[in-house]
Amino acid sequence: MRTLDFGPRPLRNTRYLAALTAGAVLLGLLSVSARPAAADPPLLVLPGRDPLQATTSKSARQSAVRSIPFEQLDAEGRSKVKSVLSNLTVFRRMPTRVIDCDPSLYLFLVEHPDVLVNIWEVLRISNLEVRQSQKNSYRFTEPEGTAARFEFLHRSAETHVIYAEGTYEGPLFARPAQGRCVMVLRTGYVRETNGRYYITARLDAFLTVDHGGAELFAKTFHSLLGRTADINFVQTMAFLGSLSRTAEVNSRGVQRLSTRLANIQPKLRARLAELAGEIGRRSSLLSRQELAQPLHLVTVLSPPEQIHSGSNVRQAAHLRWSDSRK
């Protein structure tokens, strides 16, 4: 029986005040630190800035606000988003990352964070708990006292908007602090002619803290926890890529893993197993094909993401994230 190998294991039982942004459990922004696999996924080089460098700049914040599809949110969703934006304590744009990952698996895990966290539980990576409470809502808890509820306000292949409300109890504040968060995940997809997909992800976080120590929180977040959040996002993206690559070479192992996920709905276990089988079969087929053509990219991105065909995905300096809505 082949064992599953997702690369180095994350640190266990780490805990950060960023847990107030519980919606970010979607991609591991919270208490789990999922270290990258030995072979780090490739990056697309963004013009004018280091792709690994996060930012809290005014221009990035304005860009992030413009990326929110307000017209596609219902009245309640728009009200929740505006309540955070109008009383903002912290904004942070995480590092843009690119991973070699199957798009169907990526979207499945993004839209079902309870599956991802249950995998971490089974692998003893994390002691977080994420349980689905309603169709688009989830409950988040961790043993040290942080609890939250988060929900998807909008889902599409390119954009996910998440709203979270949570409570932090810990040494930084004398009394519990209430927080509300809006997360905007932007995703682009590129396929090489050899059939491999590369996924670009950018995560923006807007956080308001309903506490007299909001200013202290903001300073603490930027000086200490911001970098931790960046690392967690980068490492969790790498975990998704590692899981996808494991499904390529050991789909049956991932299928066995799915049967051990006791804290999710049976249909989600079945879907994970189905995806693993599809990825394994597709990988076997691609490995038998000898493609002699020069590398050429076929973009499947929707505006505002654009990529120049003919670029090498491992060295591309032509990816543009447009700040204008079309």
C-alpha positions in Angstrom: 0.0 0.0 0.0 1.4 3.3 -1.0 1.5 6.1 1.6 0.4 9.6 1.0 3.1 12.2 1.0 2.2 15.9 1.1 5.7 17.2 1.8 6.8 18.5 5.2 4.1 18.6 7.9 2.8 21.9 9.2 3.5 23.2 12.7 0.8 22.0 15.1 -1.3 23.9 17.5 -0.1 27.3 16.4 -2.5 30.1 17.2 -2.7 33.7 16.0 -5.0 36.6 16.6 -5.7 36.4 12.9 -8.3 33.8 13.9 -10.7 36.7 14.1 -10.8 36.5 10.3 -12.3 33.1 10.5 -13.5 33.2 6.9 -9.9 32.8 5.9 -9.9 29.2 7.1 -10.9 28.7 3.5 -7.3 28.9 2.5 -5.5 28.3 5.8 -5.0 31.9 6.8 -5.9 31.0 10.4 -4.2 28.8 12.8 -2.7 26.1 10.5 0.7 26.5 8.9 0.9 24.2 5.9 4.4 24.2 4.7 5.2 24.0 1.0 6.2 20.7 -0.6 9.9 20.3 -1.4 9.4 21.4 -4.9 7.9 24.9 -4.6 5.2 25.7 -7.1 6.1 28.2 -9.8 5.3 31.9 -9.6 4.1 34.3 -12.1 6.1 37.4 -11.9 3.9 40.5 -11.5 5.4 43.6 -13.1 6.7 46.2 -10.7 6.5 44.2 -7.5 7.7 41.1 -5.7 4.9 38.5 -6.1 5.7 37.2 -2.6 5.3 40.6 -1.1 2.0 41.4 0.6 0.7 44.9 0.8 -1.5 47.1 2.8 -1.3 50.1 0.5 -4.2 52.5 -0.3 -4.0 51.6 -4.0 -4.3 47.9 -3.2 -7.2 48.5 -0.9 -9.0 50.5 -3.5 -8.3 47.8 -6.1 -9.7 45.2 -3.7 -12.9 47.2 -3.1 -13.4 47.5 -6.8 -13.0 43.8 -7.2 -16.0 43.1 -5.0 -19.0 42.2 -7.2 -21.6 44.3 -5.3 -24.1 44.0 -8.1 -24.1 40.2 -7.7 -24.7 40.3 -3.9 -28.1 40.4 -2.4 -29.2 43.3 -0.2 -28.2 41.5 3.1 -24.8 40.6 1.6 -24.1 44.2 0.5 -25.0 45.5 3.9 -22.6 43.1 5.6 -19.8 44.0 3.3 -20.4 47.8 3.7 -20.6 47.4 7.5 -16.9 46.2 7.4 -15.7 48.7 4.8 -17.2 51.7 6.6 -15.4 50.9 9.9 -12.2 49.3 8.7 -9.5 48.4 11.2 -7.1 46.4 9.0 -6.7 45.7 5.3 -4.2 43.3 3.9 -3.5 41.8 0.5 -1.8 38.4 0.8 1.0 37.4 -1.6 -0.2 36.4 -5.0 0.6 32.7 -5.5 0.5 30.3 -8.5 0.2 26.5 -8.0 0.2 23.5 -10.3 -3.3 22.2 -9.4 -6.3 20.6 -10.9 -9.0 23.4 -11.2 -11.9 21.1 -10.2 -10.1 20.0 -7.0 -9.1 23.5 -6.2 -12.7 24.9 -6.5 -14.1 21.9 -4.6 -11.8 22.6 -1.6 -12.2 26.4 -1.8 -16.0 26.0 -1.7 -16.0 23.2 0.9 -13.5 24.4 3.5 -14.8 21.7 5.9 -13.3 19.1 3.6 -9.9 20.7 3.6 -9.9 21.1 7.4 -11.1 17.5 7.9 -8.2 16.3 5.8 -5.9 18.3 8.1 -7.6 16.7 11.1 -7.1 13.2 9.8 -3.4 13.9 9.0 -3.0 15.4 12.4 -1.9 18.7 10.9 -4.5 20.8 12.8 -6.8 20.8 15.8 -9.2 23.3 14.1 -12.8 22.4 13.6 -14.9 23.6 10.7 -18.4 22.3 10.4 -21.1 23.2 7.9 -24.2 24.7 9.5 -26.2 25.8 6.5 -25.9 25.6 2.7 -23.4 28.5 2.5 -22.4 28.8 6.2 -19.8 27.2 8.4 -18.9 27.2 12.1 -15.2 27.5 13.1 -13.7 26.7 16.5 -10.3 26.1 17.9 -9.4 24.7 21.3 -7.9 27.9 22.7 -11.2 29.8 22.6 -11.6 31.5 19.2 -15.0 30.9 17.6 -16.5 32.2 14.4 -19.2 31.8 11.8 -18.5 32.5 8.1 -20.5 32.3 5.0 -20.1 32.6 1.2 -21.8 35.8 -0.1 -20.7 35.1 -3.6 -19.2 32.1 -5.5 -17.8 32.0 -9.0 -14.8 30.4 -10.6 -13.0 33.7 -10.6 -14.3 35.4 -7.4 -15.3 34.3 -3.9 -16.6 36.7 -1.3 -16.7 35.5 2.3 -18.1 37.2 5.4 -17.1 36.2 8.9 -18.1 37.2 12.5 -15.9 35.9 15.3 -14.8 36.3 18.9 -11.2 36.2 20.1 -10.3 35.4 23.8 -6.7 35.5 24.6 -3.8 37.3 26.2 -3.7 40.4 23.9 -7.0 41.7 25.3 -8.4 41.8 28.8 -11.9 40.9 27.6 -13.2 39.1 24.5 -12.9 41.0 21.2 -15.5 40.8 18.5 -14.5 40.9 14.9 -16.0 41.0 11.4 -14.2 40.2 8.2 -14.7 40.3 4.5 -12.4 38.1 2.4 -12.2 38.4 -1.4 -10.4 35.5 -3.2 -9.6 36.2 -6.9 -8.5 33.3 -9.1 -7.2 32.9 -12.6 -6.5 29.7 -14.5 -3.9 28.9 -17.2 -3.5 25.7 -19.2 -0.4 24.6 -21.0 -0.7 22.6 -24.2 0.5 19.5 -22.3 -2.7 19.7 -20.3 -1.3 21.0 -17.0 -3.1 23.8 -15.2 -1.7 26.6 -13.2 -3.9 28.5 -10.8 -3.2 32.1 -9.7 -4.8 33.2 -6.4 -4.9 36.5 -4.6 -6.6 37.0 -1.3 -7.7 40.3 0.1 -8.8 40.7 3.7 -10.9 43.5 5.3 -11.2 43.3 9.1 -13.0 45.4 11.7 -12.5 44.9 15.4 -15.4 45.9 17.7 -13.1 46.6 20.6 -11.6 49.6 22.4 -8.2 48.3 21.5 -8.7 48.3 17.8 -5.7 50.6 17.3 -3.5 48.2 19.3 -4.8 45.3 17.2 -4.0 47.1 14.0 -0.4 47.7 15.1 0.0 44.1 16.3 -1.5 42.7 13.1 0.8 44.7 10.8 4.0 44.2 12.9 3.6 40.6 13.9 0.6 38.7 12.6 0.5 40.1 9.1 3.6 38.2 8.0 2.3 35.1 9.7 -1.0 35.3 7.7 1.1 35.7 4.5 3.1 32.6 5.3 0.0 30.6 6.1 -1.7 31.6 2.9 1.4 30.7 0.8 1.9 27.4 2.6 -1.7 26.4 2.4 -1.8 27.1 -1.3 1.2 24.8 -1.6 -0.7 22.1 0.3 -3.5 22.3 -2.3 -0.9 21.8 -5.1 0.6 18.9 -3.2 -2.7 17.2 -2.7 -3.5 17.6 -6.5 -0.1 16.1 -7.4 -0.6 13.3 -5.0 -3.9 12.5 -6.7 -2.1 12.3 -10.0 0.4 9.6 -8.8 -1.6 7.9 -6.0 -5.3 8.5 -6.7 -6.3 5.4 -4.7 -4.5 6.7 -1.7 -6.5 10.0 -1.8 -9.6 7.9 -2.3 -8.8 5.9 0.9 -8.1 9.2 2.7 -11.6 10.4 1.7 -13.2 7.4 3.5 -11.6 8.6 6.8 -13.2 12.0 6.7 -15.9 11.5 9.3 -16.8 15.2 9.8 -18.2 16.0 6.4 -21.3 14.9 4.5 -21.1 11.5 2.7 -21.7 13.2 -0.7 -18.6 15.3 -0.2 -16.5 12.2 0.7 -17.8 10.6 -2.5 -17.0 13.7 -4.6 -13.4 13.9 -3.3 -12.9 10.3 -4.2 -14.4 10.9 -7.6 -12.2 13.9 -8.3 -9.1 11.9 -7.2 -10.0 9.2 -9.7 -10.5 11.7 -12.5 -7.2 13.4 -11.8 -5.4 10.1 -11.7 -6.9 8.9 -15.0 -6.2 12.2 -16.7 -2.6 12.2 -15.5 -2.0 8.7 -16.8 -3.4 9.7 -20.2 -1.3 12.8 -20.4 1.9 11.0 -19.4 1.4 8.7 -22.4 1.1 11.5 -24.8 4.3 12.9 -26.4 3.8 16.5 -27.2 6.4 17.8 -29.6 4.9 21.3 -30.1 6.6 24.3 -28.5 5.0 25.5 -25.2 2.0 27.6 -25.9 -0.5 28.9 -23.3 -4.2 28.8 -23.8 -5.8 31.3 -21.5 -9.1 30.4 -19.8 -9.1 33.5 -17.7 -12.0 35.9 -17.6 -11.5 39.6 -17.3 -10.0 41.4 -15.5 -7.2 38.8 -15.6 -5.2 38.7 -18.8 -2.2 36.7 -19.9 -0.2 36.9 -23.1 -0.3 33.7 -25.1 3.1 32.3 -26.0 4.6 33.1 -22.5 6.3 30.5 -20.5 4.2 30.0 -17.4 7.3 29.5 -15.2 8.8 32.8 -16.3 5.8 34.8 -17.3 6.2 38.5 -16.7 3.1 39.5 -18.5 0.3 38.6 -16.1 -1.8 41.7 -15.5 -4.3 42.1 -12.7 -6.4 45.0 -13.9 -7.9 47.2 -11.3 -10.8 48.3 -13.4 -14.1 46.5 -13.5 -15.5 45.8 -16.9 
